[in-house]
Amino acid sequence: MKKQTRYLISLFCLLLLGSNAIAQFGNKKKADIDKFKDSRLVVVLFSDSTYNAAIRFAVERYWNFNGAFLFVYDTALKAYSKGDYSFLVFSKAKGAKIKAKLCSAEPDFNGLLVLNKFKKRATELEILGKAYCSNSIDTFDWQSELIRGVQLLNNYFGIAAEAKGDKEMSESFLQSRYPNDKGAMIGKKLLIEGSSLEVKGKVDAATLLDGEIEELENEEAIQKSIVGQDAAVIHYFYSNDEKNCNKLVVTSDGQLMYFKQESAGKCKCTENDLKQLKKFKDKSQIE
């Protein structure tokens, strides 16, 4: 028991590396999650056909938190303004390089949002859960981005649903529950796009992570690993918003392995990140 307690404390400290770092992607009461679980999810479609096709695929293939969902265009949502409905939308952060006309949020955010009430510009009150996505998404990126986003949401809601009350919905408690599978990172290679890596010390990245890292010229291999659900790799990505840069390491099936929040623009994976990731991997092997 003491060993398990020490592990959870170490895990919490590891995830809480940045000021105001929130590694659980939601902040509602347990009653809100229970109500959401019994609601019907309205997946909001927009005028962008590529986005629509990708979100349909991701939800139909990977959404499993509550089985009831339907697809509705944003121009036809009046019929769903009352009743037990929740809404899945995409929020573009300020400065994001995304051409599709989608939604936004008052707490600037880039990625998928689950709302208890649809708004083109969501407030914190409407947000039930969120999943970070990359800031630059082109036509061919949507499928992998939305698969990962949907799976991150699934994993968050799965953990939140197990909370026994509001106390277990707290930031510290939910952080201690990540990742779902403590050994999910062991023996996996970290894929990272070369321009996202910044190691200035005398020791190179491969040495810092025991050789289990591959620098890529672009993100194509990462996208393929997500679409193919490659169990042999994990990957690094970031999501920048108005105030913060959110750095994540995720398995190909959307389990969060590492999260750190820094000031906006500081998005590179650094020597310190790799050291902390290595410590996390070592601690994950504790029985």
TACOR-V524663 format. One record per residue. N is the residue number from 0. RES is the residue in one small letter. SS is DSSP state (~ for helix, > for strand, _ for the rest). PHI is phi in degrees with one decimal (none if undefined). OMEGA is omega as a letter, one per 40 degrees, with the letter a starting at -180 (NA if undefined). Layout:
# TACOR-V524663
n:N res:RES ss:SS phi:PHI omega:OMEGA
n:N res:RES ss:SS phi:PHI omega:OMEGA
This chain:
# TACOR-V524663
n:0 res:m ss:_ phi:none omega:i
n:1 res:k ss:~ phi:-62.3 omega:a
n:2 res:k ss:~ phi:-64.2 omega:i
n:3 res:q ss:~ phi:-65.2 omega:i
n:4 res:t ss:~ phi:-61.7 omega:i
n:5 res:r ss:~ phi:-61.2 omega:i
n:6 res:y ss:~ phi:-63.4 omega:a
n:7 res:l ss:~ phi:-65.5 omega:i
n:8 res:i ss:~ phi:-63.7 omega:i
n:9 res:s ss:~ phi:-63.5 omega:i
n:10 res:l ss:~ phi:-63.6 omega:i
n:11 res:f ss:~ phi:-61.1 omega:a
n:12 res:c ss:~ phi:-62.1 omega:a
n:13 res:l ss:~ phi:-65.1 omega:a
n:14 res:l ss:~ phi:-73.3 omega:a
n:15 res:l ss:_ phi:-93.7 omega:a
n:16 res:l ss:_ phi:-89.2 omega:a
n:17 res:g ss:_ phi:-106.1 omega:i
n:18 res:s ss:_ phi:-64.7 omega:a
n:19 res:n ss:_ phi:58.7 omega:i
n:20 res:a ss:_ phi:-69.8 omega:a
n:21 res:i ss:_ phi:-118.9 omega:a
n:22 res:a ss:_ phi:-90.6 omega:i
n:23 res:q ss:_ phi:-101.1 omega:a
n:24 res:f ss:_ phi:-102.3 omega:i
n:25 res:g ss:_ phi:175.9 omega:a
n:26 res:n ss:_ phi:-153.3 omega:a
n:27 res:k ss:_ phi:-94.7 omega:i
n:28 res:k ss:_ phi:-79.2 omega:a
n:29 res:k ss:~ phi:-59.3 omega:i
n:30 res:a ss:~ phi:-61.6 omega:i
n:31 res:d ss:~ phi:-66.5 omega:i
n:32 res:i ss:~ phi:-68.7 omega:i
n:33 res:d ss:~ phi:-62.1 omega:i
n:34 res:k ss:~ phi:-65.9 omega:i
n:35 res:f ss:~ phi:-62.8 omega:a
n:36 res:k ss:~ phi:-60.4 omega:a
n:37 res:d ss:_ phi:-91.8 omega:a
n:38 res:s ss:_ phi:-88.3 omega:i
n:39 res:r ss:> phi:-103.8 omega:a
n:40 res:l ss:> phi:-81.2 omega:i
n:41 res:v ss:> phi:-94.9 omega:i
n:42 res:v ss:> phi:-86.5 omega:a
n:43 res:v ss:> phi:-82.5 omega:i
n:44 res:l ss:> phi:-99.3 omega:a
n:45 res:f ss:_ phi:-125.6 omega:a
n:46 res:s ss:_ phi:-80.3 omega:a
n:47 res:d ss:_ phi:-88.7 omega:a
n:48 res:s ss:~ phi:-66.6 omega:i
n:49 res:t ss:~ phi:-67.5 omega:i
n:50 res:y ss:~ phi:-59.2 omega:a
n:51 res:n ss:~ phi:-59.3 omega:i
n:52 res:a ss:~ phi:-64.3 omega:a
n:53 res:a ss:~ phi:-70.0 omega:a
n:54 res:i ss:~ phi:-71.9 omega:i
n:55 res:r ss:~ phi:-59.9 omega:a
n:56 res:f ss:~ phi:-61.2 omega:a
n:57 res:a ss:~ phi:-63.5 omega:a
n:58 res:v ss:~ phi:-70.5 omega:a
n:59 res:e ss:~ phi:-63.1 omega:a
n:60 res:r ss:~ phi:-87.6 omega:a
n:61 res:y ss:~ phi:-122.8 omega:a
n:62 res:w ss:_ phi:-75.0 omega:a
n:63 res:n ss:_ phi:-140.9 omega:a
n:64 res:f ss:_ phi:-70.5 omega:i
n:65 res:n ss:_ phi:-130.1 omega:a
n:66 res:g ss:_ phi:-73.5 omega:a
n:67 res:a ss:_ phi:-89.2 omega:i
n:68 res:f ss:> phi:-146.0 omega:i
n:69 res:l ss:> phi:-146.9 omega:a
n:70 res:f ss:> phi:-108.4 omega:a
n:71 res:v ss:> phi:-139.3 omega:i
n:72 res:y ss:> phi:-69.4 omega:a
n:73 res:d ss:~ phi:-61.3 omega:i
n:74 res:t ss:~ phi:-83.6 omega:a
n:75 res:a ss:~ phi:-128.0 omega:a
n:76 res:l ss:_ phi:-93.8 omega:a
n:77 res:k ss:~ phi:-57.3 omega:a
n:78 res:a ss:~ phi:-67.5 omega:a
n:79 res:y ss:~ phi:-112.6 omega:a
n:80 res:s ss:_ phi:-74.2 omega:i
n:81 res:k ss:_ phi:-125.8 omega:a
n:82 res:g ss:_ phi:113.6 omega:a
n:83 res:d ss:_ phi:-87.0 omega:a
n:84 res:y ss:> phi:-123.9 omega:i
n:85 res:s ss:> phi:-127.7 omega:a
n:86 res:f ss:> phi:-135.3 omega:i
n:87 res:l ss:> phi:-103.5 omega:a
n:88 res:v ss:> phi:-133.9 omega:i
n:89 res:f ss:> phi:-112.2 omega:i
n:90 res:s ss:> phi:-108.1 omega:i
n:91 res:k ss:_ phi:-92.6 omega:i
n:92 res:a ss:_ phi:-78.4 omega:i
n:93 res:k ss:_ phi:-62.9 omega:i
n:94 res:g ss:_ phi:86.6 omega:i
n:95 res:a ss:_ phi:-67.3 omega:i
n:96 res:k ss:> phi:-94.1 omega:a
n:97 res:i ss:_ phi:-132.5 omega:a
n:98 res:k ss:_ phi:-79.3 omega:a
n:99 res:a ss:_ phi:-59.5 omega:i
n:100 res:k ss:_ phi:-86.3 omega:a
n:101 res:l ss:_ phi:-123.8 omega:a
n:102 res:c ss:> phi:-112.2 omega:i
n:103 res:s ss:> phi:-148.1 omega:i
n:104 res:a ss:> phi:-143.0 omega:i
n:105 res:e ss:_ phi:-62.7 omega:i
n:106 res:p ss:_ phi:-79.4 omega:a
n:107 res:d ss:_ phi:-47.2 omega:a
n:108 res:f ss:_ phi:-151.0 omega:i
n:109 res:n ss:_ phi:-121.8 omega:i
n:110 res:g ss:> phi:149.7 omega:a
n:111 res:l ss:> phi:-83.1 omega:i
n:112 res:l ss:> phi:-124.5 omega:i
n:113 res:v ss:> phi:-106.0 omega:a
n:114 res:l ss:> phi:-114.5 omega:i
n:115 res:n ss:_ phi:-86.7 omega:i
n:116 res:k ss:_ phi:-152.7 omega:a
n:117 res:f ss:_ phi:-75.3 omega:i
n:118 res:k ss:_ phi:-145.3 omega:i
n:119 res:k ss:_ phi:-62.7 omega:i
n:120 res:r ss:> phi:-124.1 omega:a
n:121 res:a ss:> phi:-73.7 omega:i
n:122 res:t ss:_ phi:-97.7 omega:i
n:123 res:e ss:~ phi:-59.1 omega:a
n:124 res:l ss:~ phi:-64.1 omega:a
n:125 res:e ss:~ phi:-84.9 omega:a
n:126 res:i ss:> phi:-84.5 omega:i
n:127 res:l ss:> phi:-95.0 omega:a
n:128 res:g ss:> phi:-163.0 omega:a
n:129 res:k ss:> phi:-148.4 omega:i
n:130 res:a ss:> phi:-136.1 omega:a
n:131 res:y ss:> phi:-65.6 omega:i
n:132 res:c ss:_ phi:-129.4 omega:a
n:133 res:s ss:_ phi:-66.6 omega:a
n:134 res:n ss:_ phi:-80.0 omega:a
n:135 res:s ss:> phi:-115.0 omega:a
n:136 res:i ss:_ phi:-128.3 omega:i
n:137 res:d ss:_ phi:-103.0 omega:a
n:138 res:t ss:~ phi:-50.5 omega:a
n:139 res:f ss:~ phi:-84.1 omega:a
n:140 res:d ss:~ phi:-90.6 omega:a
n:141 res:w ss:~ phi:-59.9 omega:a
n:142 res:q ss:~ phi:-61.1 omega:a
n:143 res:s ss:~ phi:-67.2 omega:a
n:144 res:e ss:~ phi:-61.8 omega:a
n:145 res:l ss:~ phi:-79.3 omega:i
n:146 res:i ss:~ phi:-60.9 omega:i
n:147 res:r ss:~ phi:-61.6 omega:a
n:148 res:g ss:~ phi:-62.2 omega:i
n:149 res:v ss:~ phi:-63.3 omega:i
n:150 res:q ss:~ phi:-70.0 omega:i
n:151 res:l ss:~ phi:-60.7 omega:i
n:152 res:l ss:~ phi:-63.6 omega:i
n:153 res:n ss:~ phi:-54.4 omega:a
n:154 res:n ss:~ phi:-66.2 omega:i
n:155 res:y ss:~ phi:-63.2 omega:a
n:156 res:f ss:~ phi:-65.0 omega:i
n:157 res:g ss:~ phi:-62.2 omega:i
n:158 res:i ss:~ phi:-72.1 omega:a
n:159 res:a ss:~ phi:-61.8 omega:a
n:160 res:a ss:~ phi:-66.1 omega:a
n:161 res:e ss:_ phi:-84.4 omega:i
n:162 res:a ss:_ phi:-61.0 omega:a
n:163 res:k ss:_ phi:-90.6 omega:i
n:164 res:g ss:_ phi:173.3 omega:a
n:165 res:d ss:~ phi:-61.5 omega:i
n:166 res:k ss:~ phi:-61.0 omega:a
n:167 res:e ss:~ phi:-82.7 omega:i
n:168 res:m ss:~ phi:-94.6 omega:a
n:169 res:s ss:_ phi:-66.7 omega:a
n:170 res:e ss:~ phi:-57.3 omega:a
n:171 res:s ss:~ phi:-66.8 omega:a
n:172 res:f ss:~ phi:-67.6 omega:a
n:173 res:l ss:~ phi:-66.3 omega:i
n:174 res:q ss:~ phi:-63.3 omega:a
n:175 res:s ss:~ phi:-70.2 omega:i
n:176 res:r ss:_ phi:-88.5 omega:i
n:177 res:y ss:_ phi:-87.6 omega:e
n:178 res:p ss:_ phi:-79.5 omega:a
n:179 res:n ss:_ phi:-56.6 omega:a
n:180 res:d ss:_ phi:-105.8 omega:a
n:181 res:k ss:_ phi:-61.1 omega:a
n:182 res:g ss:_ phi:-101.2 omega:a
n:183 res:a ss:_ phi:-66.9 omega:a
n:184 res:m ss:_ phi:-97.7 omega:a
n:185 res:i ss:_ phi:-67.1 omega:i
n:186 res:g ss:_ phi:76.6 omega:a
n:187 res:k ss:_ phi:-100.8 omega:i
n:188 res:k ss:> phi:-87.4 omega:i
n:189 res:l ss:> phi:-86.7 omega:i
n:190 res:l ss:> phi:-95.2 omega:i
n:191 res:i ss:> phi:-146.5 omega:i
n:192 res:e ss:> phi:-69.8 omega:a
n:193 res:g ss:~ phi:-52.8 omega:a
n:194 res:s ss:~ phi:-71.3 omega:i
n:195 res:s ss:~ phi:-92.7 omega:a
n:196 res:l ss:> phi:-107.8 omega:i
n:197 res:e ss:> phi:-139.8 omega:i
n:198 res:v ss:_ phi:-119.8 omega:a
n:199 res:k ss:_ phi:-104.1 omega:a
n:200 res:g ss:_ phi:-74.4 omega:a
n:201 res:k ss:_ phi:-75.0 omega:a
n:202 res:v ss:_ phi:-93.8 omega:a
n:203 res:d ss:_ phi:-79.9 omega:a
n:204 res:a ss:~ phi:-61.2 omega:a
n:205 res:a ss:~ phi:-62.0 omega:i
n:206 res:t ss:~ phi:-66.8 omega:a
n:207 res:l ss:~ phi:-61.9 omega:a
n:208 res:l ss:_ phi:-114.8 omega:i
n:209 res:d ss:_ phi:57.8 omega:i
n:210 res:g ss:_ phi:80.1 omega:a
n:211 res:e ss:_ phi:-90.8 omega:a
n:212 res:i ss:> phi:-150.4 omega:i
n:213 res:e ss:> phi:-134.3 omega:i
n:214 res:e ss:> phi:-84.7 omega:a
n:215 res:l ss:> phi:-113.0 omega:i
n:216 res:e ss:_ phi:-73.8 omega:i
n:217 res:n ss:_ phi:-149.9 omega:a
n:218 res:e ss:_ phi:-95.1 omega:a
n:219 res:e ss:~ phi:-59.1 omega:a
n:220 res:a ss:~ phi:-66.0 omega:i
n:221 res:i ss:~ phi:-65.6 omega:i
n:222 res:q ss:~ phi:-60.9 omega:i
n:223 res:k ss:~ phi:-65.5 omega:a
n:224 res:s ss:~ phi:-66.6 omega:i
n:225 res:i ss:~ phi:-72.8 omega:a
n:226 res:v ss:~ phi:-61.4 omega:a
n:227 res:g ss:_ phi:-85.1 omega:a
n:228 res:q ss:_ phi:52.1 omega:a
n:229 res:d ss:_ phi:-68.8 omega:a
n:230 res:a ss:_ phi:-76.8 omega:a
n:231 res:a ss:_ phi:-91.7 omega:a
n:232 res:v ss:> phi:-133.1 omega:i
n:233 res:i ss:> phi:-125.2 omega:a
n:234 res:h ss:> phi:-146.8 omega:i
n:235 res:y ss:> phi:-104.0 omega:i
n:236 res:f ss:> phi:-152.8 omega:i
n:237 res:y ss:> phi:-137.4 omega:i
n:238 res:s ss:> phi:-136.0 omega:a
n:239 res:n ss:> phi:-98.0 omega:i
n:240 res:d ss:_ phi:-130.0 omega:a
n:241 res:e ss:_ phi:-62.5 omega:a
n:242 res:k ss:_ phi:-109.8 omega:a
n:243 res:n ss:> phi:-135.3 omega:i
n:244 res:c ss:> phi:-113.4 omega:a
n:245 res:n ss:> phi:-103.7 omega:a
n:246 res:k ss:> phi:-105.6 omega:a
n:247 res:l ss:> phi:-132.9 omega:i
n:248 res:v ss:> phi:-120.5 omega:a
n:249 res:v ss:> phi:-134.3 omega:i
n:250 res:t ss:> phi:-76.0 omega:a
n:251 res:s ss:_ phi:-68.4 omega:i
n:252 res:d ss:_ phi:-104.6 omega:i
n:253 res:g ss:_ phi:78.9 omega:i
n:254 res:q ss:_ phi:-91.8 omega:a
n:255 res:l ss:> phi:-76.5 omega:a
n:256 res:m ss:> phi:-102.3 omega:a
n:257 res:y ss:> phi:-156.6 omega:i
n:258 res:f ss:> phi:-144.7 omega:i
n:259 res:k ss:> phi:-145.7 omega:a
n:260 res:q ss:> phi:-113.2 omega:i
n:261 res:e ss:> phi:-126.4 omega:a
n:262 res:s ss:> phi:-67.8 omega:a
n:263 res:a ss:_ phi:-53.7 omega:i
n:264 res:g ss:_ phi:93.8 omega:i
n:265 res:k ss:_ phi:-91.1 omega:a
n:266 res:c ss:_ phi:-110.4 omega:a
n:267 res:k ss:_ phi:-77.3 omega:i
n:268 res:c ss:> phi:-78.8 omega:a
n:269 res:t ss:> phi:-104.1 omega:i
n:270 res:e ss:~ phi:-56.8 omega:i
n:271 res:n ss:~ phi:-63.8 omega:i
n:272 res:d ss:~ phi:-61.0 omega:a
n:273 res:l ss:~ phi:-65.6 omega:i
n:274 res:k ss:~ phi:-64.0 omega:i
n:275 res:q ss:~ phi:-66.8 omega:i
n:276 res:l ss:~ phi:-63.6 omega:i
n:277 res:k ss:~ phi:-64.3 omega:i
n:278 res:k ss:~ phi:-61.6 omega:i
n:279 res:f ss:~ phi:-61.7 omega:i
n:280 res:k ss:~ phi:-61.2 omega:i
n:281 res:d ss:~ phi:-64.5 omega:a
n:282 res:k ss:~ phi:-68.9 omega:a
n:283 res:s ss:~ phi:-66.4 omega:a
n:284 res:q ss:_ phi:-89.0 omega:i
n:285 res:i ss:_ phi:-72.2 omega:a
n:286 res:e ss:_ phi:-73.1 omega:NA
